Amino acid sequence: MHATEVIIPISLFLAIFGIFYLYLSTRNKERLALIEKGADASIFSFSKRTGSSWKVIVINLAFLLMGIGLGVFIASILESYTTLDEDAIYPALIFFMAGIGLYIGFTQTKKHVDKE
């Protein structure tokens, strides 16, 4: 077994561990500093945002997946009835329709959040 086969998984594990450690320790320090300054402890609770955040994720994911599906469908139709290059039309339409889907998801999320 070569040294690189051992070093790569170890370095990947250390990088992931380092990111989580920095995130948790920084969050703890921020919270302690806010508590020392007398900030309200209700900013740390997620009970109010939890229900709405899942709705936002689901709405955006749904529109993204619909955009990707519509992009593949339109690319398939264009491939069948035109002489456009198959290697160019599929990625172009998938990314374009995914972007449109994300934009529509953003506007729908904005309407949903403003309504609540």
Secondary structure, 3 states (H helix, E strand, C coil): CCHHHHHHHHHHHHHHHHHHHHHHHHHHHHHHHHHHCCCCHHHHCCHHHHHHHHHHHHHHHHHHHHHHHHHHHHHHHHHHHCCCCHHHHHHHHHHHHHHHHHHHHHHHHHHHHHHC
